[in-house]
Each structure stands twice: as C-alpha cells, then as structure tokens.
Amino acid sequence: MPLKNLIKLREEKGWSREKLAVESNVSYNTIVKIEYGGIKNPKIETVIKLAKALGVSLDKLVG
C-alpha cells in the first residue's frame, strides 16, 4: 500500500517530517523511509496514524 500522496499532503499543511512524526506518533525514520520508497507497504496501523494526523481519509493518503 504505497502512500502516493504523503509528501504532497504533508507539504500542503506546511509540515516538516519532524512535525508529522510528532503529530502522528510515527518515527521520523519511518516517515523518511516511506517517503523515499524504502518502506513500500507500511503497516496499516502506521497508515491510520498518518492519515489521522493529516486529517485525511485512508483513500486520499494512499491515492
């Protein structure tokens, strides 16, 4: 489940990766790996945390 829209949605909020890490309770390293394609299929728990922090649906985050 690649998160095609993660960078775009994060940048639309004006958030750094660090800010997203704090808001979502997902580690900074995990966010970097997801954004750069190192983690192609993050755990569903991680996806839910990121979507919640960004205030978007899972569908919107996944693209």
CHARMM internal coordinates of N, CA and C (Angstrom, degrees):
IC EDIT
DIST 1 N 1 CA 1.4563
DIST 1 CA 1 C 1.5361
ANGL 1 N 1 CA 1 C 109.08
DIST 1 C 2 N 1.3207
ANGL 1 CA 1 C 2 N 117.94
DIHE 1 N 1 CA 1 C 2 N 75.86
DIST 2 N 2 CA 1.4642
ANGL 1 C 2 N 2 CA 119.65
DIHE 1 CA 1 C 2 N 2 CA 179.78
DIST 2 CA 2 C 1.5325
ANGL 2 N 2 CA 2 C 111.08
DIHE 1 C 2 N 2 CA 2 C -63.49
DIST 2 C 3 N 1.3020
ANGL 2 CA 2 C 3 N 116.31
DIHE 2 N 2 CA 2 C 3 N 141.02
DIST 3 N 3 CA 1.4651
ANGL 2 C 3 N 3 CA 120.87
DIHE 2 CA 2 C 3 N 3 CA -177.87
DIST 3 CA 3 C 1.5283
ANGL 3 N 3 CA 3 C 108.93
DIHE 2 C 3 N 3 CA 3 C -95.86
DIST 3 C 4 N 1.3193
ANGL 3 CA 3 C 4 N 114.58
DIHE 3 N 3 CA 3 C 4 N 80.48
DIST 4 N 4 CA 1.4604
ANGL 3 C 4 N 4 CA 121.59
DIHE 3 CA 3 C 4 N 4 CA -172.69
DIST 4 CA 4 C 1.5273
ANGL 4 N 4 CA 4 C 113.13
DIHE 3 C 4 N 4 CA 4 C -59.25
DIST 4 C 5 N 1.3141
ANGL 4 CA 4 C 5 N 117.24
DIHE 4 N 4 CA 4 C 5 N -32.56
DIST 5 N 5 CA 1.4643
ANGL 4 C 5 N 5 CA 120.36
DIHE 4 CA 4 C 5 N 5 CA -172.06
DIST 5 CA 5 C 1.5253
ANGL 5 N 5 CA 5 C 114.07
DIHE 4 C 5 N 5 CA 5 C -101.84
DIST 5 C 6 N 1.3193
ANGL 5 CA 5 C 6 N 118.62
DIHE 5 N 5 CA 5 C 6 N 6.77
DIST 6 N 6 CA 1.4609
ANGL 5 C 6 N 6 CA 120.48
DIHE 5 CA 5 C 6 N 6 CA -173.91
DIST 6 CA 6 C 1.5285
ANGL 6 N 6 CA 6 C 112.24
DIHE 5 C 6 N 6 CA 6 C -58.44
DIST 6 C 7 N 1.3123
ANGL 6 CA 6 C 7 N 117.70
DIHE 6 N 6 CA 6 C 7 N -51.03
DIST 7 N 7 CA 1.4713
ANGL 6 C 7 N 7 CA 120.37
DIHE 6 CA 6 C 7 N 7 CA -177.15
DIST 7 CA 7 C 1.5302
ANGL 7 N 7 CA 7 C 109.94
DIHE 6 C 7 N 7 CA 7 C -62.66
DIST 7 C 8 N 1.3323
ANGL 7 CA 7 C 8 N 116.33
DIHE 7 N 7 CA 7 C 8 N -46.21
DIST 8 N 8 CA 1.4694
ANGL 7 C 8 N 8 CA 120.46
DIHE 7 CA 7 C 8 N 8 CA -178.33
DIST 8 CA 8 C 1.5311
ANGL 8 N 8 CA 8 C 111.01
DIHE 7 C 8 N 8 CA 8 C -60.12
DIST 8 C 9 N 1.3289
ANGL 8 CA 8 C 9 N 116.67
DIHE 8 N 8 CA 8 C 9 N -46.76
DIST 9 N 9 CA 1.4629
ANGL 8 C 9 N 9 CA 120.34
DIHE 8 CA 8 C 9 N 9 CA -178.46
DIST 9 CA 9 C 1.5335
ANGL 9 N 9 CA 9 C 111.21
DIHE 8 C 9 N 9 CA 9 C -66.64
DIST 9 C 10 N 1.3196
ANGL 9 CA 9 C 10 N 116.46
DIHE 9 N 9 CA 9 C 10 N -39.32
DIST 10 N 10 CA 1.4682
ANGL 9 C 10 N 10 CA 120.29
DIHE 9 CA 9 C 10 N 10 CA 178.55
DIST 10 CA 10 C 1.5238
ANGL 10 N 10 CA 10 C 110.13
DIHE 9 C 10 N 10 CA 10 C -63.84
DIST 10 C 11 N 1.3199
ANGL 10 CA 10 C 11 N 116.20
DIHE 10 N 10 CA 10 C 11 N -45.18
DIST 11 N 11 CA 1.4667
ANGL 10 C 11 N 11 CA 120.19
DIHE 10 CA 10 C 11 N 11 CA -178.67
DIST 11 CA 11 C 1.5284
ANGL 11 N 11 CA 11 C 112.28
DIHE 10 C 11 N 11 CA 11 C -68.73
DIST 11 C 12 N 1.3460
ANGL 11 CA 11 C 12 N 117.19
DIHE 11 N 11 CA 11 C 12 N -32.82
DIST 12 N 12 CA 1.4698
ANGL 11 C 12 N 12 CA 120.47
DIHE 11 CA 11 C 12 N 12 CA 176.75
DIST 12 CA 12 C 1.5216
ANGL 12 N 12 CA 12 C 110.89
DIHE 11 C 12 N 12 CA 12 C -61.03
DIST 12 C 13 N 1.3408
ANGL 12 CA 12 C 13 N 116.86
DIHE 12 N 12 CA 12 C 13 N -32.69
DIST 13 N 13 CA 1.4611
ANGL 12 C 13 N 13 CA 121.04
DIHE 12 CA 12 C 13 N 13 CA 178.32
DIST 13 CA 13 C 1.5257
ANGL 13 N 13 CA 13 C 111.43
DIHE 12 C 13 N 13 CA 13 C -82.06
DIST 13 C 14 N 1.3278
ANGL 13 CA 13 C 14 N 116.07
DIHE 13 N 13 CA 13 C 14 N -8.40
DIST 14 N 14 CA 1.4554
ANGL 13 C 14 N 14 CA 119.87
DIHE 13 CA 13 C 14 N 14 CA -177.74
DIST 14 CA 14 C 1.5253
ANGL 14 N 14 CA 14 C 112.25
DIHE 13 C 14 N 14 CA 14 C 74.57
DIST 14 C 15 N 1.3251
ANGL 14 CA 14 C 15 N 116.44
DIHE 14 N 14 CA 14 C 15 N 23.69
DIST 15 N 15 CA 1.4643
ANGL 14 C 15 N 15 CA 121.82
DIHE 14 CA 14 C 15 N 15 CA -176.35
DIST 15 CA 15 C 1.5211
ANGL 15 N 15 CA 15 C 111.49
DIHE 14 C 15 N 15 CA 15 C -95.27
DIST 15 C 16 N 1.3171
ANGL 15 CA 15 C 16 N 115.31
DIHE 15 N 15 CA 15 C 16 N 140.77
DIST 16 N 16 CA 1.4639
ANGL 15 C 16 N 16 CA 121.58
DIHE 15 CA 15 C 16 N 16 CA 169.22
DIST 16 CA 16 C 1.5297
ANGL 16 N 16 CA 16 C 108.18
DIHE 15 C 16 N 16 CA 16 C -79.02
DIST 16 C 17 N 1.3141
ANGL 16 CA 16 C 17 N 116.37
DIHE 16 N 16 CA 16 C 17 N 170.09
DIST 17 N 17 CA 1.4702
ANGL 16 C 17 N 17 CA 119.50
DIHE 16 CA 16 C 17 N 17 CA 174.59
DIST 17 CA 17 C 1.5301
ANGL 17 N 17 CA 17 C 109.94
DIHE 16 C 17 N 17 CA 17 C -62.94
DIST 17 C 18 N 1.3335
ANGL 17 CA 17 C 18 N 115.44
DIHE 17 N 17 CA 17 C 18 N -36.91
DIST 18 N 18 CA 1.4766
ANGL 17 C 18 N 18 CA 119.79
DIHE 17 CA 17 C 18 N 18 CA 179.40
DIST 18 CA 18 C 1.5283
ANGL 18 N 18 CA 18 C 110.65
DIHE 17 C 18 N 18 CA 18 C -61.21
DIST 18 C 19 N 1.3296
ANGL 18 CA 18 C 19 N 116.78
DIHE 18 N 18 CA 18 C 19 N -44.32
DIST 19 N 19 CA 1.4736
ANGL 18 C 19 N 19 CA 121.44
DIHE 18 CA 18 C 19 N 19 CA -179.88
DIST 19 CA 19 C 1.5312
ANGL 19 N 19 CA 19 C 109.96
DIHE 18 C 19 N 19 CA 19 C -62.93
DIST 19 C 20 N 1.3224
ANGL 19 CA 19 C 20 N 117.31
DIHE 19 N 19 CA 19 C 20 N -43.93
DIST 20 N 20 CA 1.4604
ANGL 19 C 20 N 20 CA 120.64
DIHE 19 CA 19 C 20 N 20 CA 178.41
DIST 20 CA 20 C 1.5246
ANGL 20 N 20 CA 20 C 110.17
DIHE 19 C 20 N 20 CA 20 C -62.54
DIST 20 C 21 N 1.3163
ANGL 20 CA 20 C 21 N 117.15
DIHE 20 N 20 CA 20 C 21 N -39.41
DIST 21 N 21 CA 1.4681
ANGL 20 C 21 N 21 CA 120.76
DIHE 20 CA 20 C 21 N 21 CA 178.96
DIST 21 CA 21 C 1.5292
ANGL 21 N 21 CA 21 C 110.61
DIHE 20 C 21 N 21 CA 21 C -59.92
DIST 21 C 22 N 1.3302
ANGL 21 CA 21 C 22 N 116.13
DIHE 21 N 21 CA 21 C 22 N -45.22
DIST 22 N 22 CA 1.4695
ANGL 21 C 22 N 22 CA 120.72
DIHE 21 CA 21 C 22 N 22 CA 179.95
DIST 22 CA 22 C 1.5259
ANGL 22 N 22 CA 22 C 110.54
DIHE 21 C 22 N 22 CA 22 C -65.62
DIST 22 C 23 N 1.3252
ANGL 22 CA 22 C 23 N 116.73
DIHE 22 N 22 CA 22 C 23 N -48.25
DIST 23 N 23 CA 1.4660
ANGL 22 C 23 N 23 CA 121.36
DIHE 22 CA 22 C 23 N 23 CA -175.85
DIST 23 CA 23 C 1.5249
ANGL 23 N 23 CA 23 C 112.96
DIHE 22 C 23 N 23 CA 23 C -66.28
DIST 23 C 24 N 1.3190
ANGL 23 CA 23 C 24 N 116.95
DIHE 23 N 23 CA 23 C 24 N -32.21
DIST 24 N 24 CA 1.4659
ANGL 23 C 24 N 24 CA 120.88
DIHE 23 CA 23 C 24 N 24 CA -174.64
DIST 24 CA 24 C 1.5275
ANGL 24 N 24 CA 24 C 113.11
DIHE 23 C 24 N 24 CA 24 C -98.66
DIST 24 C 25 N 1.3352
ANGL 24 CA 24 C 25 N 116.06
DIHE 24 N 24 CA 24 C 25 N -13.38
DIST 25 N 25 CA 1.4695
ANGL 24 C 25 N 25 CA 120.46
DIHE 24 CA 24 C 25 N 25 CA -174.49
DIST 25 CA 25 C 1.5353
ANGL 25 N 25 CA 25 C 110.71
DIHE 24 C 25 N 25 CA 25 C 61.30
DIST 25 C 26 N 1.3280
ANGL 25 CA 25 C 26 N 115.26
DIHE 25 N 25 CA 25 C 26 N 35.78
DIST 26 N 26 CA 1.4642
ANGL 25 C 26 N 26 CA 123.23
DIHE 25 CA 25 C 26 N 26 CA 173.85
DIST 26 CA 26 C 1.5199
ANGL 26 N 26 CA 26 C 105.50
DIHE 25 C 26 N 26 CA 26 C -114.86
DIST 26 C 27 N 1.3142
ANGL 26 CA 26 C 27 N 118.52
DIHE 26 N 26 CA 26 C 27 N 137.42
DIST 27 N 27 CA 1.4635
ANGL 26 C 27 N 27 CA 119.97
DIHE 26 CA 26 C 27 N 27 CA -174.79
DIST 27 CA 27 C 1.5282
ANGL 27 N 27 CA 27 C 111.50
DIHE 26 C 27 N 27 CA 27 C -63.69
DIST 27 C 28 N 1.3255
ANGL 27 CA 27 C 28 N 114.53
DIHE 27 N 27 CA 27 C 28 N 146.71
DIST 28 N 28 CA 1.4637
ANGL 27 C 28 N 28 CA 122.10
DIHE 27 CA 27 C 28 N 28 CA 177.31
DIST 28 CA 28 C 1.5275
ANGL 28 N 28 CA 28 C 110.29
DIHE 27 C 28 N 28 CA 28 C -54.17
DIST 28 C 29 N 1.3305
ANGL 28 CA 28 C 29 N 116.39
DIHE 28 N 28 CA 28 C 29 N -44.98
DIST 29 N 29 CA 1.4671
ANGL 28 C 29 N 29 CA 120.40
DIHE 28 CA 28 C 29 N 29 CA -178.55
DIST 29 CA 29 C 1.5211
ANGL 29 N 29 CA 29 C 111.73
DIHE 28 C 29 N 29 CA 29 C -61.18
DIST 29 C 30 N 1.3239
ANGL 29 CA 29 C 30 N 116.62
DIHE 29 N 29 CA 29 C 30 N -38.60
DIST 30 N 30 CA 1.4640
ANGL 29 C 30 N 30 CA 120.44
DIHE 29 CA 29 C 30 N 30 CA 178.33
DIST 30 CA 30 C 1.5244
ANGL 30 N 30 CA 30 C 110.44
DIHE 29 C 30 N 30 CA 30 C -64.57
DIST 30 C 31 N 1.3197
ANGL 30 CA 30 C 31 N 116.84
DIHE 30 N 30 CA 30 C 31 N -42.68
DIST 31 N 31 CA 1.4637
ANGL 30 C 31 N 31 CA 120.92
DIHE 30 CA 30 C 31 N 31 CA 179.57
DIST 31 CA 31 C 1.5275
ANGL 31 N 31 CA 31 C 110.14
DIHE 30 C 31 N 31 CA 31 C -62.40
DIST 31 C 32 N 1.3236
ANGL 31 CA 31 C 32 N 117.07
DIHE 31 N 31 CA 31 C 32 N -45.41
DIST 32 N 32 CA 1.4710
ANGL 31 C 32 N 32 CA 121.01
DIHE 31 CA 31 C 32 N 32 CA 178.20
DIST 32 CA 32 C 1.5236
ANGL 32 N 32 CA 32 C 110.00
DIHE 31 C 32 N 32 CA 32 C -58.54
DIST 32 C 33 N 1.3304
ANGL 32 CA 32 C 33 N 116.58
DIHE 32 N 32 CA 32 C 33 N -46.72
DIST 33 N 33 CA 1.4664
ANGL 32 C 33 N 33 CA 120.45
DIHE 32 CA 32 C 33 N 33 CA -178.62
DIST 33 CA 33 C 1.5255
ANGL 33 N 33 CA 33 C 111.53
DIHE 32 C 33 N 33 CA 33 C -62.90
DIST 33 C 34 N 1.3344
ANGL 33 CA 33 C 34 N 117.14
DIHE 33 N 33 CA 33 C 34 N -39.83
DIST 34 N 34 CA 1.4642
ANGL 33 C 34 N 34 CA 120.19
DIHE 33 CA 33 C 34 N 34 CA 178.39
DIST 34 CA 34 C 1.5264
ANGL 34 N 34 CA 34 C 109.60
DIHE 33 C 34 N 34 CA 34 C -64.68
DIST 34 C 35 N 1.3376
ANGL 34 CA 34 C 35 N 116.75
DIHE 34 N 34 CA 34 C 35 N -46.41
DIST 35 N 35 CA 1.4647
ANGL 34 C 35 N 35 CA 120.01
DIHE 34 CA 34 C 35 N 35 CA -176.84
DIST 35 CA 35 C 1.5319
ANGL 35 N 35 CA 35 C 112.45
DIHE 34 C 35 N 35 CA 35 C -64.89
DIST 35 C 36 N 1.3247
ANGL 35 CA 35 C 36 N 116.48
DIHE 35 N 35 CA 35 C 36 N -34.67
DIST 36 N 36 CA 1.4657
ANGL 35 C 36 N 36 CA 119.54
DIHE 35 CA 35 C 36 N 36 CA -178.18
DIST 36 CA 36 C 1.5196
ANGL 36 N 36 CA 36 C 113.26
DIHE 35 C 36 N 36 CA 36 C -93.63
DIST 36 C 37 N 1.3341
ANGL 36 CA 36 C 37 N 117.30
DIHE 36 N 36 CA 36 C 37 N 4.72
DIST 37 N 37 CA 1.4573
ANGL 36 C 37 N 37 CA 120.17
DIHE 36 CA 36 C 37 N 37 CA 174.87
DIST 37 CA 37 C 1.5187
ANGL 37 N 37 CA 37 C 114.79
DIHE 36 C 37 N 37 CA 37 C 85.23
DIST 37 C 38 N 1.3344
ANGL 37 CA 37 C 38 N 117.28
DIHE 37 N 37 CA 37 C 38 N 7.77
DIST 38 N 38 CA 1.4595
ANGL 37 C 38 N 38 CA 120.37
DIHE 37 CA 37 C 38 N 38 CA 177.76
DIST 38 CA 38 C 1.5224
ANGL 38 N 38 CA 38 C 111.89
DIHE 37 C 38 N 38 CA 38 C -70.85
DIST 38 C 39 N 1.3301
ANGL 38 CA 38 C 39 N 115.39
DIHE 38 N 38 CA 38 C 39 N -31.07
DIST 39 N 39 CA 1.4736
ANGL 38 C 39 N 39 CA 121.08
DIHE 38 CA 38 C 39 N 39 CA 174.12
DIST 39 CA 39 C 1.5259
ANGL 39 N 39 CA 39 C 105.16
DIHE 38 C 39 N 39 CA 39 C -114.13
DIST 39 C 40 N 1.3244
ANGL 39 CA 39 C 40 N 115.49
DIHE 39 N 39 CA 39 C 40 N 107.20
DIST 40 N 40 CA 1.4680
ANGL 39 C 40 N 40 CA 119.77
DIHE 39 CA 39 C 40 N 40 CA -176.02
DIST 40 CA 40 C 1.5344
ANGL 40 N 40 CA 40 C 112.19
DIHE 39 C 40 N 40 CA 40 C -82.94
DIST 40 C 41 N 1.3199
ANGL 40 CA 40 C 41 N 116.19
DIHE 40 N 40 CA 40 C 41 N -33.05
DIST 41 N 41 CA 1.4641
ANGL 40 C 41 N 41 CA 121.01
DIHE 40 CA 40 C 41 N 41 CA -177.80
DIST 41 CA 41 C 1.5186
ANGL 41 N 41 CA 41 C 110.10
DIHE 40 C 41 N 41 CA 41 C -130.30
DIST 41 C 42 N 1.3458
ANGL 41 CA 41 C 42 N 116.48
DIHE 41 N 41 CA 41 C 42 N 81.08
DIST 42 N 42 CA 1.4633
ANGL 41 C 42 N 42 CA 118.96
DIHE 41 CA 41 C 42 N 42 CA -179.22
DIST 42 CA 42 C 1.5256
ANGL 42 N 42 CA 42 C 111.38
DIHE 41 C 42 N 42 CA 42 C -64.39
DIST 42 C 43 N 1.3271
ANGL 42 CA 42 C 43 N 115.14
DIHE 42 N 42 CA 42 C 43 N 156.89
DIST 43 N 43 CA 1.4657
ANGL 42 C 43 N 43 CA 120.41
DIHE 42 CA 42 C 43 N 43 CA 178.16
DIST 43 CA 43 C 1.5243
ANGL 43 N 43 CA 43 C 109.67
DIHE 42 C 43 N 43 CA 43 C -59.82
DIST 43 C 44 N 1.3284
ANGL 43 CA 43 C 44 N 116.04
DIHE 43 N 43 CA 43 C 44 N 147.09
DIST 44 N 44 CA 1.4685
ANGL 43 C 44 N 44 CA 120.72
DIHE 43 CA 43 C 44 N 44 CA -178.52
DIST 44 CA 44 C 1.5272
ANGL 44 N 44 CA 44 C 110.69
DIHE 43 C 44 N 44 CA 44 C -60.18
DIST 44 C 45 N 1.3329
ANGL 44 CA 44 C 45 N 117.15
DIHE 44 N 44 CA 44 C 45 N -34.10
DIST 45 N 45 CA 1.4707
ANGL 44 C 45 N 45 CA 120.20
DIHE 44 CA 44 C 45 N 45 CA 178.52
DIST 45 CA 45 C 1.5283
ANGL 45 N 45 CA 45 C 110.15
DIHE 44 C 45 N 45 CA 45 C -60.92
DIST 45 C 46 N 1.3246
ANGL 45 CA 45 C 46 N 116.09
DIHE 45 N 45 CA 45 C 46 N -39.88
DIST 46 N 46 CA 1.4665
ANGL 45 C 46 N 46 CA 121.52
DIHE 45 CA 45 C 46 N 46 CA 179.20
DIST 46 CA 46 C 1.5235
ANGL 46 N 46 CA 46 C 110.30
DIHE 45 C 46 N 46 CA 46 C -66.42
DIST 46 C 47 N 1.3174
ANGL 46 CA 46 C 47 N 116.42
DIHE 46 N 46 CA 46 C 47 N -44.45
DIST 47 N 47 CA 1.4660
ANGL 46 C 47 N 47 CA 121.23
DIHE 46 CA 46 C 47 N 47 CA -179.85
DIST 47 CA 47 C 1.5293
ANGL 47 N 47 CA 47 C 110.04
DIHE 46 C 47 N 47 CA 47 C -60.91
DIST 47 C 48 N 1.3272
ANGL 47 CA 47 C 48 N 116.56
DIHE 47 N 47 CA 47 C 48 N -42.85
DIST 48 N 48 CA 1.4675
ANGL 47 C 48 N 48 CA 120.93
DIHE 47 CA 47 C 48 N 48 CA 179.94
DIST 48 CA 48 C 1.5291
ANGL 48 N 48 CA 48 C 110.33
DIHE 47 C 48 N 48 CA 48 C -63.31
DIST 48 C 49 N 1.3289
ANGL 48 CA 48 C 49 N 117.54
DIHE 48 N 48 CA 48 C 49 N -44.15
DIST 49 N 49 CA 1.4708
ANGL 48 C 49 N 49 CA 121.28
DIHE 48 CA 48 C 49 N 49 CA 179.35
DIST 49 CA 49 C 1.5251
ANGL 49 N 49 CA 49 C 111.25
DIHE 48 C 49 N 49 CA 49 C -60.90
DIST 49 C 50 N 1.3285
ANGL 49 CA 49 C 50 N 116.30
DIHE 49 N 49 CA 49 C 50 N -42.90
DIST 50 N 50 CA 1.4625
ANGL 49 C 50 N 50 CA 119.97
DIHE 49 CA 49 C 50 N 50 CA -179.37
DIST 50 CA 50 C 1.5284
ANGL 50 N 50 CA 50 C 111.30
DIHE 49 C 50 N 50 CA 50 C -66.63
DIST 50 C 51 N 1.3205
ANGL 50 CA 50 C 51 N 116.70
DIHE 50 N 50 CA 50 C 51 N -44.04
DIST 51 N 51 CA 1.4684
ANGL 50 C 51 N 51 CA 120.64
DIHE 50 CA 50 C 51 N 51 CA 179.67
DIST 51 CA 51 C 1.5245
ANGL 51 N 51 CA 51 C 110.51
DIHE 50 C 51 N 51 CA 51 C -61.96
DIST 51 C 52 N 1.3422
ANGL 51 CA 51 C 52 N 116.32
DIHE 51 N 51 CA 51 C 52 N -43.69
DIST 52 N 52 CA 1.4597
ANGL 51 C 52 N 52 CA 120.91
DIHE 51 CA 51 C 52 N 52 CA 179.83
DIST 52 CA 52 C 1.5263
ANGL 52 N 52 CA 52 C 110.98
DIHE 51 C 52 N 52 CA 52 C -61.74
DIST 52 C 53 N 1.3259
ANGL 52 CA 52 C 53 N 116.67
DIHE 52 N 52 CA 52 C 53 N -46.42
DIST 53 N 53 CA 1.4567
ANGL 52 C 53 N 53 CA 121.06
DIHE 52 CA 52 C 53 N 53 CA -179.78
DIST 53 CA 53 C 1.5242
ANGL 53 N 53 CA 53 C 111.42
DIHE 52 C 53 N 53 CA 53 C -61.40
DIST 53 C 54 N 1.3303
ANGL 53 CA 53 C 54 N 116.63
DIHE 53 N 53 CA 53 C 54 N -38.54
DIST 54 N 54 CA 1.4576
ANGL 53 C 54 N 54 CA 121.29
DIHE 53 CA 53 C 54 N 54 CA -178.52
DIST 54 CA 54 C 1.5416
ANGL 54 N 54 CA 54 C 112.37
DIHE 53 C 54 N 54 CA 54 C -82.70
DIST 54 C 55 N 1.3290
ANGL 54 CA 54 C 55 N 116.06
DIHE 54 N 54 CA 54 C 55 N -10.68
DIST 55 N 55 CA 1.4608
ANGL 54 C 55 N 55 CA 120.56
DIHE 54 CA 54 C 55 N 55 CA 179.19
DIST 55 CA 55 C 1.5151
ANGL 55 N 55 CA 55 C 113.49
DIHE 54 C 55 N 55 CA 55 C 71.05
DIST 55 C 56 N 1.3443
ANGL 55 CA 55 C 56 N 115.80
DIHE 55 N 55 CA 55 C 56 N 35.10
DIST 56 N 56 CA 1.4634
ANGL 55 C 56 N 56 CA 120.33
DIHE 55 CA 55 C 56 N 56 CA -179.90
DIST 56 CA 56 C 1.5250
ANGL 56 N 56 CA 56 C 110.45
DIHE 55 C 56 N 56 CA 56 C -127.91
DIST 56 C 57 N 1.3264
ANGL 56 CA 56 C 57 N 115.78
DIHE 56 N 56 CA 56 C 57 N 164.80
DIST 57 N 57 CA 1.4582
ANGL 56 C 57 N 57 CA 120.63
DIHE 56 CA 56 C 57 N 57 CA 176.67
DIST 57 CA 57 C 1.5321
ANGL 57 N 57 CA 57 C 109.50
DIHE 56 C 57 N 57 CA 57 C -75.80
DIST 57 C 58 N 1.3206
ANGL 57 CA 57 C 58 N 115.86
DIHE 57 N 57 CA 57 C 58 N 161.48
DIST 58 N 58 CA 1.4575
ANGL 57 C 58 N 58 CA 119.74
DIHE 57 CA 57 C 58 N 58 CA 175.04
DIST 58 CA 58 C 1.5244
ANGL 58 N 58 CA 58 C 111.26
DIHE 57 C 58 N 58 CA 58 C -60.29
DIST 58 C 59 N 1.3359
ANGL 58 CA 58 C 59 N 115.94
DIHE 58 N 58 CA 58 C 59 N -39.57
DIST 59 N 59 CA 1.4623
ANGL 58 C 59 N 59 CA 120.78
DIHE 58 CA 58 C 59 N 59 CA 179.00
DIST 59 CA 59 C 1.5240
ANGL 59 N 59 CA 59 C 111.81
DIHE 58 C 59 N 59 CA 59 C -58.14
DIST 59 C 60 N 1.3347
ANGL 59 CA 59 C 60 N 115.71
DIHE 59 N 59 CA 59 C 60 N -43.09
DIST 60 N 60 CA 1.4644
ANGL 59 C 60 N 60 CA 119.48
DIHE 59 CA 59 C 60 N 60 CA -178.54
DIST 60 CA 60 C 1.5273
ANGL 60 N 60 CA 60 C 111.01
DIHE 59 C 60 N 60 CA 60 C -67.67
DIST 60 C 61 N 1.3312
ANGL 60 CA 60 C 61 N 116.06
DIHE 60 N 60 CA 60 C 61 N -38.60
DIST 61 N 61 CA 1.4645
ANGL 60 C 61 N 61 CA 119.79
DIHE 60 CA 60 C 61 N 61 CA -179.69
DIST 61 CA 61 C 1.5326
ANGL 61 N 61 CA 61 C 111.10
DIHE 60 C 61 N 61 CA 61 C -67.91
DIST 61 C 62 N 1.3214
ANGL 61 CA 61 C 62 N 116.43
DIHE 61 N 61 CA 61 C 62 N -43.26
DIST 62 N 62 CA 1.4588
ANGL 61 C 62 N 62 CA 121.33
DIHE 61 CA 61 C 62 N 62 CA -177.79
DIST 62 CA 62 C 1.5284
ANGL 62 N 62 CA 62 C 111.11
DIHE 61 C 62 N 62 CA 62 C -73.16
DIST 62 C 63 N 1.3278
ANGL 62 CA 62 C 63 N 116.47
DIHE 62 N 62 CA 62 C 63 N -31.73
DIST 63 N 63 CA 1.4617
ANGL 62 C 63 N 63 CA 119.58
DIHE 62 CA 62 C 63 N 63 CA 178.33
DIST 63 CA 63 C 1.4885
ANGL 63 N 63 CA 63 C 111.77
DIHE 62 C 63 N 63 CA 63 C 87.98
END
COOR INIT
IC SEED 1 N 1 CA 1 C
IC BUILD
